Amino acid sequence: MPTTPTVNATLEDTPYVVTLTDDLGHTWTADEPTEVGGGDTAPAPDRLILASLGACSAITLKMVAVRRQLPLTGVRVELRLNPDGKPAAGNDIHRTIHLDGDLTSEQREQLLKIANACPMHKLLTGEVRIQTDLA
């Protein structure tokens, strides 16, 4: 049975630098840009969300292409948050997927459908409930 994905975020003395650790032993950081008082030493949280969607999209596409023996040789996912400015309600993510390889238009369409079904796409477009407790 797979473990529950778990991340701990710890902020200590350096303003806005957060150390992130997960249940698999990985460590990375987040920070804020200098214009809001951060040190710009790591991606800001909004970029981490985009990175999650981009990584998941690319990985899912490659996994499926390998399984189906499609001639996909590379994937680049470009993501922009609110490229036309912050909307009155919600947020907009614009995702452009660049597929490399000798793919037919039918295979490209199949891969687009698959990208729209990757786990992070489903998480971001579905209902998310956040329960918060103080310890």
N, CA, C and O atoms as a GROMACS GRO file, in nm:
protein
  540
    1MET      N    1   0.085  -0.118   0.000
    1MET     CA    2   0.000   0.000   0.000
    1MET      C    3   0.089   0.124   0.000
    1MET      O    4   0.180   0.134   0.083
    2PRO      N    5   0.066   0.220  -0.092
    2PRO     CA    6   0.150   0.340  -0.097
    2PRO      C    7   0.132   0.427   0.028
    2PRO      O    8   0.026   0.429   0.090
    3THR      N    9   0.239   0.497   0.061
    3THR     CA   10   0.232   0.587   0.176
    3THR      C   11   0.160   0.715   0.138
    3THR      O   12   0.149   0.748   0.020
    4THR      N   13   0.110   0.785   0.236
    4THR     CA   14   0.045   0.913   0.213
    4THR      C   15   0.152   1.018   0.188
    4THR      O   16   0.239   1.037   0.273
    5PRO      N   17   0.149   1.087   0.074
    5PRO     CA   18   0.247   1.194   0.051
    5PRO      C   19   0.240   1.296   0.164
    5PRO      O   20   0.133   1.348   0.196
    6THR      N   21   0.355   1.325   0.222
    6THR     CA   22   0.362   1.417   0.336
    6THR      C   23   0.477   1.514   0.315
    6THR      O   24   0.588   1.472   0.280
    7VAL      N   25   0.451   1.642   0.336
    7VAL     CA   26   0.554   1.745   0.327
    7VAL      C   27   0.548   1.829   0.454
    7VAL      O   28   0.440   1.864   0.501
    8ASN      N   29   0.665   1.861   0.510
    8ASN     CA   30   0.675   1.953   0.623
    8ASN      C   31   0.742   2.081   0.573
    8ASN      O   32   0.842   2.076   0.502
    9ALA      N   33   0.686   2.195   0.611
    9ALA     CA   34   0.740   2.326   0.575
    9ALA      C   35   0.783   2.396   0.704
    9ALA      O   36   0.702   2.416   0.794
   10THR      N   37   0.912   2.432   0.713
   10THR     CA   38   0.966   2.494   0.833
   10THR      C   39   1.029   2.628   0.801
   10THR      O   40   1.118   2.637   0.716
   11LEU      N   41   0.982   2.732   0.869
   11LEU     CA   42   1.039   2.866   0.855
   11LEU      C   43   1.106   2.901   0.987
   11LEU      O   44   1.044   2.894   1.093
   12GLU      N   45   1.235   2.938   0.979
   12GLU     CA   46   1.307   2.971   1.102
   12GLU      C   47   1.350   3.117   1.100
   12GLU      O   48   1.264   3.205   1.094
   13ASP      N   49   1.480   3.146   1.106
   13ASP     CA   50   1.529   3.283   1.123
   13ASP      C   51   1.531   3.368   0.996
   13ASP      O   52   1.499   3.487   1.002
   14THR      N   53   1.567   3.310   0.882
   14THR     CA   54   1.578   3.388   0.759
   14THR      C   55   1.439   3.422   0.708
   14THR      O   56   1.358   3.332   0.684
   15PRO      N   57   1.410   3.552   0.690
   15PRO     CA   58   1.275   3.590   0.646
   15PRO      C   59   1.233   3.519   0.517
   15PRO      O   60   1.302   3.527   0.414
   16TYR      N   61   1.122   3.450   0.524
   16TYR     CA   62   1.052   3.389   0.411
   16TYR      C   63   1.121   3.268   0.349
   16TYR      O   64   1.068   3.212   0.253
   17VAL      N   65   1.236   3.226   0.398
   17VAL     CA   66   1.298   3.104   0.346
   17VAL      C   67   1.238   2.986   0.422
   17VAL      O   68   1.251   2.974   0.544
   18VAL      N   69   1.174   2.900   0.348
   18VAL     CA   70   1.108   2.783   0.405
   18VAL      C   71   1.182   2.658   0.359
   18VAL      O   72   1.207   2.640   0.240
   19THR      N   73   1.217   2.572   0.453
   19THR     CA   74   1.278   2.444   0.421
   19THR      C   75   1.166   2.341   0.414
   19THR      O   76   1.087   2.326   0.507
   20LEU      N   77   1.160   2.270   0.303
   20LEU     CA   78   1.057   2.170   0.280
   20LEU      C   79   1.121   2.032   0.282
   20LEU      O   80   1.226   2.011   0.220
   21THR      N   81   1.060   1.940   0.352
   21THR     CA   82   1.107   1.801   0.355
   21THR      C   83   0.987   1.711   0.333
   21THR      O   84   0.874   1.745   0.370
   22ASP      N   85   1.013   1.595   0.271
   22ASP     CA   86   0.902   1.502   0.251
   22ASP      C   87   0.929   1.368   0.316
   22ASP      O   88   1.038   1.342   0.368
   23ASP      N   89   0.828   1.284   0.312
   23ASP     CA   90   0.834   1.153   0.375
   23ASP      C   91   0.933   1.058   0.307
   23ASP      O   92   0.962   0.952   0.361
   24LEU      N   93   0.985   1.096   0.191
   24LEU     CA   94   1.083   1.012   0.120
   24LEU      C   95   1.226   1.060   0.142
   24LEU      O   96   1.319   1.003   0.086
   25GLY      N   97   1.244   1.166   0.223
   25GLY     CA   98   1.378   1.213   0.257
   25GLY      C   99   1.430   1.324   0.168
   25GLY      O  100   1.547   1.361   0.179
   26HIS      N  101   1.348   1.380   0.080
   26HIS     CA  102   1.392   1.490  -0.006
   26HIS      C  103   1.384   1.622   0.070
   26HIS      O  104   1.299   1.639   0.156
   27THR      N  105   1.474   1.713   0.037
   27THR     CA  106   1.475   1.846   0.099
   27THR      C  107   1.490   1.951  -0.011
   27THR      O  108   1.574   1.935  -0.100
   28TRP      N  109   1.412   2.056  -0.005
   28TRP     CA  110   1.423   2.169  -0.098
   28TRP      C  111   1.374   2.294  -0.027
   28TRP      O  112   1.328   2.286   0.087
   29THR      N  113   1.384   2.408  -0.091
   29THR     CA  114   1.345   2.532  -0.024
   29THR      C  115   1.249   2.613  -0.111
   29THR      O  116   1.237   2.592  -0.231
   30ALA      N  117   1.183   2.706  -0.044
   30ALA     CA  118   1.100   2.806  -0.110
   30ALA      C  119   1.138   2.940  -0.049
   30ALA      O  120   1.187   2.947   0.064
   31ASP      N  121   1.116   3.047  -0.124
   31ASP     CA  122   1.148   3.181  -0.076
   31ASP      C  123   1.054   3.277  -0.149
   31ASP      O  124   0.976   3.235  -0.234
   32GLU      N  125   1.062   3.401  -0.117
   32GLU     CA  126   0.984   3.505  -0.185
   32GLU      C  127   1.080   3.596  -0.260
   32GLU      O  128   1.198   3.606  -0.224
   33PRO      N  129   1.031   3.664  -0.363
   33PRO     CA  130   1.115   3.760  -0.435
   33PRO      C  131   1.156   3.876  -0.345
   33PRO      O  132   1.093   3.904  -0.243
   34THR      N  133   1.263   3.943  -0.385
   34THR     CA  134   1.314   4.054  -0.304
   34THR      C  135   1.213   4.168  -0.292
   34THR      O  136   1.211   4.237  -0.190
   35GLU      N  137   1.130   4.188  -0.394
   35GLU     CA  138   1.035   4.301  -0.388
   35GLU      C  139   0.929   4.286  -0.279
   35GLU      O  140   0.860   4.383  -0.246
   36VAL      N  141   0.915   4.166  -0.221
   36VAL     CA  142   0.823   4.149  -0.109
   36VAL      C  143   0.897   4.112   0.020
   36VAL      O  144   0.836   4.065   0.116
   37GLY      N  145   1.030   4.132   0.021
   37GLY     CA  146   1.108   4.112   0.142
   37GLY      C  147   1.182   3.980   0.151
   37GLY      O  148   1.250   3.954   0.250
   38GLY      N  149   1.169   3.896   0.052
   38GLY     CA  150   1.242   3.769   0.053
   38GLY      C  151   1.382   3.786  -0.001
   38GLY      O  152   1.424   3.895  -0.038
   39GLY      N  153   1.455   3.676  -0.004
   39GLY     CA  154   1.591   3.679  -0.055
   39GLY      C  155   1.602   3.627  -0.198
   39GLY      O  156   1.711   3.629  -0.256
   40ASP      N  157   1.492   3.580  -0.255
   40ASP     CA  158   1.490   3.526  -0.391
   40ASP      C  159   1.594   3.415  -0.408
   40ASP      O  160   1.662   3.407  -0.511
   41THR      N  161   1.605   3.328  -0.305
   41THR     CA  162   1.703   3.219  -0.308
   41THR      C  163   1.645   3.088  -0.360
   41THR      O  164   1.718   2.992  -0.381
   42ALA      N  165   1.514   3.085  -0.381
   42ALA     CA  166   1.447   2.963  -0.425
   42ALA      C  167   1.313   3.003  -0.487
   42ALA      O  168   1.271   3.118  -0.473
   43PRO      N  169   1.246   2.911  -0.554
   43PRO     CA  170   1.116   2.945  -0.612
   43PRO      C  171   1.014   2.987  -0.506
   43PRO      O  172   1.017   2.938  -0.393
   44ALA      N  173   0.926   3.077  -0.544
   44ALA     CA  174   0.815   3.118  -0.459
   44ALA      C  175   0.705   3.012  -0.467
   44ALA      O  176   0.703   2.933  -0.562
   45PRO      N  177   0.616   3.008  -0.370
   45PRO     CA  178   0.511   2.905  -0.369
   45PRO      C  179   0.428   2.896  -0.497
   45PRO      O  180   0.392   2.786  -0.538
   46ASP      N  181   0.398   3.009  -0.562
   46ASP     CA  182   0.319   3.001  -0.685
   46ASP      C  183   0.395   2.928  -0.795
   46ASP      O  184   0.335   2.858  -0.876
   47ARG      N  185   0.527   2.944  -0.798
   47ARG     CA  186   0.608   2.874  -0.898
   47ARG      C  187   0.621   2.725  -0.864
   47ARG      O  188   0.634   2.642  -0.954
   48LEU      N  189   0.617   2.692  -0.736
   48LEU     CA  190   0.620   2.552  -0.697
   48LEU      C  191   0.492   2.480  -0.742
   48LEU      O  192   0.497   2.364  -0.783
   49ILE      N  193   0.380   2.547  -0.734
   49ILE     CA  194   0.254   2.489  -0.783
   49ILE      C  195   0.263   2.465  -0.933
   49ILE      O  196   0.228   2.357  -0.982
   50LEU      N  197   0.312   2.565  -1.008
   50LEU     CA  198   0.328   2.548  -1.153
   50LEU      C  199   0.426   2.435  -1.183
   50LEU      O  200   0.404   2.356  -1.275
   51ALA      N  201   0.534   2.427  -1.105
   51ALA     CA  202   0.633   2.322  -1.126
   51ALA      C  203   0.572   2.184  -1.105
   51ALA      O  204   0.603   2.091  -1.179
   52SER      N  205   0.486   2.170  -1.006
   52SER     CA  206   0.420   2.042  -0.981
   52SER      C  207   0.334   2.000  -1.100
   52SER      O  208   0.338   1.884  -1.141
   53LEU      N  209   0.259   2.094  -1.154
   53LEU     CA  210   0.176   2.063  -1.270
   53LEU      C  211   0.263   2.030  -1.391
   53LEU      O  212   0.233   1.936  -1.465
   54GLY      N  213   0.369   2.107  -1.413
   54GLY     CA  214   0.456   2.082  -1.527
   54GLY      C  215   0.527   1.949  -1.517
   54GLY      O  216   0.533   1.875  -1.616
   55ALA      N  217   0.580   1.917  -1.400
   55ALA     CA  218   0.649   1.789  -1.381
   55ALA      C  219   0.553   1.672  -1.399
   55ALA      O  220   0.586   1.574  -1.466
   56CYS      N  221   0.436   1.683  -1.340
   56CYS     CA  222   0.338   1.575  -1.350
   56CYS      C  223   0.293   1.555  -1.495
   56CYS      O  224   0.280   1.442  -1.541
   57SER      N  225   0.270   1.664  -1.566
   57SER     CA  226   0.229   1.656  -1.707
   57SER      C  227   0.335   1.584  -1.788
   57SER      O  228   0.304   1.490  -1.862
   58ALA      N  229   0.461   1.626  -1.775
   58ALA     CA  230   0.569   1.568  -1.854
   58ALA      C  231   0.590   1.420  -1.819
   58ALA      O  232   0.607   1.337  -1.908
   59ILE      N  233   0.590   1.388  -1.690
   59ILE     CA  234   0.612   1.251  -1.647
   59ILE      C  235   0.500   1.160  -1.695
   59ILE      O  236   0.525   1.051  -1.745
   60THR      N  237   0.376   1.205  -1.680
   60THR     CA  238   0.261   1.125  -1.722
   60THR      C  239   0.266   1.100  -1.872
   60THR      O  240   0.242   0.988  -1.917
   61LEU      N  241   0.298   1.203  -1.950
   61LEU     CA  242   0.306   1.187  -2.095
   61LEU      C  243   0.414   1.086  -2.133
   61LEU      O  244   0.391   1.000  -2.218
   62LYS      N  245   0.530   1.094  -2.069
   62LYS     CA  246   0.639   1.002  -2.100
   62LYS      C  247   0.604   0.859  -2.061
   62LYS      O  248   0.630   0.765  -2.136
   63MET      N  249   0.544   0.841  -1.944
   63MET     CA  250   0.505   0.708  -1.899
   63MET      C  251   0.409   0.641  -1.997
   63MET      O  252   0.426   0.525  -2.034
   64VAL      N  253   0.308   0.717  -2.039
   64VAL     CA  254   0.209   0.662  -2.132
   64VAL      C  255   0.271   0.636  -2.268
   64VAL      O  256   0.242   0.534  -2.331
   65ALA      N  257   0.355   0.727  -2.314
   65ALA     CA  258   0.420   0.708  -2.445
   65ALA      C  259   0.506   0.582  -2.445
   65ALA      O  260   0.506   0.508  -2.543
   66VAL      N  261   0.578   0.558  -2.338
   66VAL     CA  262   0.660   0.437  -2.328
   66VAL      C  263   0.571   0.313  -2.330
   66VAL      O  264   0.598   0.217  -2.402
   67ARG      N  265   0.466   0.316  -2.251
   67ARG     CA  266   0.374   0.203  -2.242
   67ARG      C  267   0.310   0.172  -2.378
   67ARG      O  268   0.294   0.056  -2.416
   68ARG      N  269   0.272   0.278  -2.450
   68ARG     CA  270   0.206   0.261  -2.580
   68ARG      C  271   0.304   0.257  -2.697
   68ARG      O  272   0.263   0.248  -2.813
   69GLN      N  273   0.431   0.264  -2.666
   69GLN     CA  274   0.537   0.263  -2.768
   69GLN      C  275   0.519   0.375  -2.872
   69GLN      O  276   0.535   0.353  -2.992
   70LEU      N  277   0.487   0.495  -2.822
   70LEU     CA  278   0.475   0.612  -2.908
   70LEU      C  279   0.613   0.675  -2.924
   70LEU      O  280   0.693   0.670  -2.830
   71PRO      N  281   0.642   0.734  -3.039
   71PRO     CA  282   0.776   0.790  -3.064
   71PRO      C  283   0.796   0.929  -3.001
   71PRO      O  284   0.840   1.022  -3.069
   72LEU      N  285   0.763   0.942  -2.874
   72LEU     CA  286   0.782   1.068  -2.801
   72LEU      C  287   0.926   1.073  -2.752
   72LEU      O  288   0.968   0.989  -2.673
   73THR      N  289   1.002   1.171  -2.798
   73THR     CA  290   1.143   1.180  -2.760
   73THR      C  291   1.171   1.288  -2.656
   73THR      O  292   1.278   1.290  -2.597
   74GLY      N  293   1.078   1.378  -2.634
   74GLY     CA  294   1.097   1.483  -2.535
   74GLY      C  295   0.969   1.560  -2.511
   74GLY      O  296   0.880   1.564  -2.596
   75VAL      N  297   0.961   1.622  -2.394
   75VAL     CA  298   0.844   1.702  -2.356
   75VAL      C  299   0.895   1.827  -2.286
   75VAL      O  300   0.984   1.821  -2.202
   76ARG      N  301   0.837   1.941  -2.321
   76ARG     CA  302   0.863   2.065  -2.247
   76ARG      C  303   0.728   2.128  -2.218
   76ARG      O  304   0.646   2.147  -2.309
   77VAL      N  305   0.704   2.160  -2.093
   77VAL     CA  306   0.577   2.217  -2.051
   77VAL      C  307   0.603   2.359  -2.002
   77VAL      O  308   0.680   2.380  -1.909
   78GLU      N  309   0.538   2.453  -2.065
   78GLU     CA  310   0.550   2.594  -2.029
   78GLU      C  311   0.422   2.635  -1.956
   78GLU      O  312   0.312   2.615  -2.007
   79LEU      N  313   0.438   2.691  -1.836
   79LEU     CA  314   0.322   2.726  -1.754
   79LEU      C  315   0.329   2.871  -1.711
   79LEU      O  316   0.435   2.921  -1.673
   80ARG      N  317   0.214   2.939  -1.717
   80ARG     CA  318   0.206   3.078  -1.673
   80ARG      C  319   0.082   3.095  -1.587
   80ARG      O  320  -0.027   3.050  -1.622
   81LEU      N  321   0.100   3.161  -1.473
   81LEU     CA  322  -0.011   3.187  -1.382
   81LEU      C  323  -0.068   3.325  -1.410
   81LEU      O  324   0.004   3.425  -1.408
   82ASN      N  325  -0.198   3.329  -1.437
   82ASN     CA  326  -0.269   3.455  -1.462
   82ASN      C  327  -0.197   3.543  -1.566
   82ASN      O  328  -0.166   3.658  -1.537
   83PRO      N  329  -0.171   3.489  -1.686
   83PRO     CA  330  -0.095   3.566  -1.785
   83PRO      C  331  -0.165   3.693  -1.832
   83PRO      O  332  -0.100   3.784  -1.882
   84ASP      N  333  -0.297   3.700  -1.816
   84ASP     CA  334  -0.372   3.819  -1.856
   84ASP      C  335  -0.411   3.904  -1.736
   84ASP      O  336  -0.502   3.986  -1.745
   85GLY      N  337  -0.341   3.885  -1.624
   85GLY     CA  338  -0.373   3.958  -1.501
   85GLY      C  339  -0.464   3.873  -1.413
   85GLY      O  340  -0.528   3.779  -1.461
   86LYS      N  341  -0.470   3.907  -1.286
   86LYS     CA  342  -0.550   3.833  -1.189
   86LYS      C  343  -0.698   3.852  -1.221
   86LYS      O  344  -0.747   3.965  -1.222
   87PRO      N  345  -0.770   3.742  -1.248
   87PRO     CA  346  -0.913   3.755  -1.276
   87PRO      C  347  -0.992   3.793  -1.150
   87PRO      O  348  -0.941   3.783  -1.039
   88ALA      N  349  -1.115   3.838  -1.170
   88ALA     CA  350  -1.201   3.878  -1.059
   88ALA      C  351  -1.226   3.761  -0.964
   88ALA      O  352  -1.239   3.779  -0.843
   89ALA      N  353  -1.234   3.641  -1.020
   89ALA     CA  354  -1.256   3.522  -0.938
   89ALA      C  355  -1.163   3.410  -0.986
   89ALA      O  356  -1.141   3.395  -1.106
   90GLY      N  357  -1.110   3.335  -0.893
   90GLY     CA  358  -1.026   3.221  -0.929
   90GLY      C  359  -0.891   3.262  -0.983
   90GLY      O  360  -0.845   3.375  -0.962
   91ASN      N  361  -0.828   3.170  -1.052
   91ASN     CA  362  -0.698   3.192  -1.113
   91ASN      C  363  -0.695   3.118  -1.245
   91ASN      O  364  -0.771   3.023  -1.265
   92ASP      N  365  -0.608   3.160  -1.334
   92ASP     CA  366  -0.594   3.094  -1.463
   92ASP      C  367  -0.450   3.046  -1.479
   92ASP      O  368  -0.356   3.122  -1.456
   93ILE      N  369  -0.435   2.920  -1.520
   93ILE     CA  370  -0.304   2.866  -1.555
   93ILE      C  371  -0.308   2.838  -1.704
   93ILE      O  372  -0.395   2.767  -1.753
   94HIS      N  373  -0.213   2.895  -1.775
   94HIS     CA  374  -0.200   2.866  -1.918
   94HIS      C  375  -0.084   2.768  -1.935
   94HIS      O  376   0.029   2.797  -1.897
   95ARG      N  377  -0.114   2.652  -1.991
   95ARG     CA  378  -0.014   2.547  -2.009
   95ARG      C  379   0.003   2.522  -2.158
   95ARG      O  380  -0.093   2.495  -2.229
   96THR      N  381   0.127   2.530  -2.205
   96THR     CA  382   0.161   2.496  -2.343
   96THR      C  383   0.255   2.377  -2.338
   96THR      O  384   0.359   2.381  -2.272
   97ILE      N  385   0.218   2.270  -2.407
   97ILE     CA  386   0.297   2.148  -2.407
   97ILE      C  387   0.364   2.133  -2.542
   97ILE      O  388   0.299   2.134  -2.646
   98HIS      N  389   0.497   2.121  -2.540
   98HIS     CA  390   0.576   2.099  -2.661
   98HIS      C  391   0.616   1.952  -2.664
   98HIS      O  392   0.684   1.904  -2.573
   99LEU      N  393   0.574   1.882  -2.768
   99LEU     CA  394   0.605   1.740  -2.782
   99LEU      C  395   0.708   1.721  -2.891
   99LEU      O  396   0.692   1.773  -3.001
  100ASP      N  397   0.814   1.646  -2.862
  100ASP     CA  398   0.917   1.615  -2.960
  100ASP      C  399   0.901   1.470  -3.002
  100ASP      O  400   0.866   1.383  -2.922
  101GLY      N  401   0.928   1.445  -3.128
  101GLY     CA  402   0.920   1.309  -3.180
  101GLY      C  403   0.834   1.305  -3.304
  101GLY      O  404   0.761   1.400  -3.334
  102ASP      N  405   0.842   1.197  -3.375
  102ASP     CA  406   0.769   1.179  -3.500
  102ASP      C  407   0.628   1.128  -3.470
  102ASP      O  408   0.596   1.012  -3.497
  103LEU      N  409   0.545   1.215  -3.414
  103LEU     CA  410   0.410   1.179  -3.371
  103LEU      C  411   0.308   1.219  -3.476
  103LEU      O  412   0.320   1.324  -3.539
  104THR      N  413   0.207   1.136  -3.494
  104THR     CA  414   0.096   1.172  -3.584
  104THR      C  415   0.006   1.270  -3.511
  104THR      O  416   0.016   1.285  -3.389
  105SER      N  417  -0.081   1.336  -3.584
  105SER     CA  418  -0.175   1.429  -3.520
  105SER      C  419  -0.268   1.354  -3.425
  105SER      O  420  -0.309   1.409  -3.323
  106GLU      N  421  -0.302   1.231  -3.457
  106GLU     CA  422  -0.387   1.150  -3.369
  106GLU      C  423  -0.313   1.118  -3.238
  106GLU      O  424  -0.373   1.125  -3.130
  107GLN      N  425  -0.186   1.084  -3.246
  107GLN     CA  426  -0.107   1.057  -3.126
  107GLN      C  427  -0.092   1.182  -3.041
  107GLN      O  428  -0.096   1.175  -2.918
  108ARG      N  429  -0.074   1.297  -3.106
  108ARG     CA  430  -0.062   1.423  -3.033
  108ARG      C  431  -0.193   1.453  -2.958
  108ARG      O  432  -0.189   1.496  -2.843
  109GLU      N  433  -0.306   1.429  -3.021
  109GLU     CA  434  -0.436   1.451  -2.956
  109GLU      C  435  -0.454   1.355  -2.837
  109GLU      O  436  -0.506   1.395  -2.733
  110GLN      N  437  -0.412   1.230  -2.854
  110GLN     CA  438  -0.418   1.133  -2.743
  110GLN      C  439  -0.335   1.184  -2.625
  110GLN      O  440  -0.379   1.177  -2.510
  111LEU      N  441  -0.217   1.234  -2.655
  111LEU     CA  442  -0.129   1.283  -2.549
  111LEU      C  443  -0.187   1.407  -2.480
  111LEU      O  444  -0.168   1.424  -2.360
  112LEU      N  445  -0.256   1.492  -2.554
  112LEU     CA  446  -0.322   1.608  -2.492
  112LEU      C  447  -0.427   1.562  -2.392
  112LEU      O  448  -0.435   1.615  -2.281
  113LYS      N  449  -0.508   1.463  -2.430
  113LYS     CA  450  -0.610   1.410  -2.338
  113LYS      C  451  -0.544   1.352  -2.214
  113LYS      O  452  -0.595   1.368  -2.103
  114ILE      N  453  -0.432   1.284  -2.233
  114ILE     CA  454  -0.360   1.225  -2.120
  114ILE      C  455  -0.307   1.334  -2.027
  114ILE      O  456  -0.315   1.321  -1.905
  115ALA      N  457  -0.252   1.441  -2.084
  115ALA     CA  458  -0.200   1.551  -2.002
  115ALA      C  459  -0.311   1.611  -1.917
  115ALA      O  460  -0.289   1.647  -1.802
  116ASN      N  461  -0.430   1.621  -1.973
  116ASN     CA  462  -0.543   1.677  -1.899
  116ASN      C  463  -0.596   1.583  -1.791
  116ASN      O  464  -0.681   1.621  -1.712
  117ALA      N  465  -0.544   1.461  -1.789
  117ALA     CA  466  -0.585   1.363  -1.687
  117ALA      C  467  -0.472   1.331  -1.590
  117ALA      O  468  -0.485   1.238  -1.510
  118CYS      N  469  -0.361   1.406  -1.595
  118CYS     CA  470  -0.252   1.377  -1.501
  118CYS      C  471  -0.298   1.408  -1.359
  118CYS      O  472  -0.386   1.492  -1.340
  119PRO      N  473  -0.241   1.342  -1.259
  119PRO     CA  474  -0.288   1.359  -1.121
  119PRO      C  475  -0.288   1.504  -1.071
  119PRO      O  476  -0.381   1.543  -1.000
  120MET      N  477  -0.187   1.584  -1.103
  120MET     CA  478  -0.184   1.723  -1.055
  120MET      C  479  -0.290   1.808  -1.125
  120MET      O  480  -0.348   1.898  -1.064
  121HIS      N  481  -0.316   1.781  -1.253
  121HIS     CA  482  -0.422   1.852  -1.324
  121HIS      C  483  -0.555   1.822  -1.256
  121HIS      O  484  -0.634   1.913  -1.231
  122LYS      N  485  -0.579   1.695  -1.225
  122LYS     CA  486  -0.704   1.657  -1.156
  122LYS      C  487  -0.712   1.723  -1.019
  122LYS      O  488  -0.819   1.770  -0.979
  123LEU      N  489  -0.600   1.726  -0.946
  123LEU     CA  490  -0.600   1.787  -0.813
  123LEU      C  491  -0.633   1.937  -0.822
  123LEU      O  492  -0.715   1.988  -0.745
  124LEU      N  493  -0.568   2.006  -0.916
  124LEU     CA  494  -0.586   2.151  -0.927
  124LEU      C  495  -0.723   2.191  -0.982
  124LEU      O  496  -0.770   2.300  -0.952
  125THR      N  497  -0.786   2.106  -1.060
  125THR     CA  498  -0.916   2.140  -1.119
  125THR      C  499  -1.032   2.078  -1.044
  125THR      O  500  -1.148   2.106  -1.074
  126GLY      N  501  -1.002   1.994  -0.944
  126GLY     CA  502  -1.108   1.930  -0.867
  126GLY      C  503  -1.134   2.005  -0.738
  126GLY      O  504  -1.076   2.110  -0.711
  127GLU      N  505  -1.223   1.949  -0.660
  127GLU     CA  506  -1.254   2.008  -0.530
  127GLU      C  507  -1.143   1.970  -0.432
  127GLU      O  508  -1.108   1.852  -0.420
  128VAL      N  509  -1.089   2.068  -0.363
  128VAL     CA  510  -0.984   2.045  -0.264
  128VAL      C  511  -1.035   2.095  -0.130
  128VAL      O  512  -1.082   2.209  -0.119
  129ARG      N  513  -1.027   2.011  -0.030
  129ARG     CA  514  -1.065   2.050   0.106
  129ARG      C  515  -0.938   2.055   0.188
  129ARG      O  516  -0.855   1.964   0.182
  130ILE      N  517  -0.921   2.160   0.266
  130ILE     CA  518  -0.802   2.174   0.353
  130ILE      C  519  -0.850   2.184   0.497
  130ILE      O  520  -0.922   2.277   0.535
  131GLN      N  521  -0.809   2.087   0.577
  131GLN     CA  522  -0.840   2.089   0.720
  131GLN      C  523  -0.715   2.140   0.790
  131GLN      O  524  -0.606   2.086   0.769
  132THR      N  525  -0.728   2.242   0.872
  132THR     CA  526  -0.614   2.300   0.941
  132THR      C  527  -0.633   2.288   1.092
  132THR      O  528  -0.737   2.326   1.146
  133ASP      N  529  -0.532   2.235   1.160
  133ASP     CA  530  -0.531   2.222   1.304
  133ASP      C  531  -0.408   2.294   1.358
  133ASP      O  532  -0.306   2.300   1.291
  134LEU      N  533  -0.417   2.349   1.476
  134LEU     CA  534  -0.301   2.405   1.545
  134LEU      C  535  -0.247   2.300   1.641
  134LEU      O  536  -0.324   2.231   1.708
  135ALA      N  537  -0.114   2.288   1.647
  135ALA     CA  538  -0.053   2.192   1.741
  135ALA      C  539   0.006   2.267   1.858
  135ALA      O  540   0.062   2.205   1.949
   0.00000   0.00000   0.00000
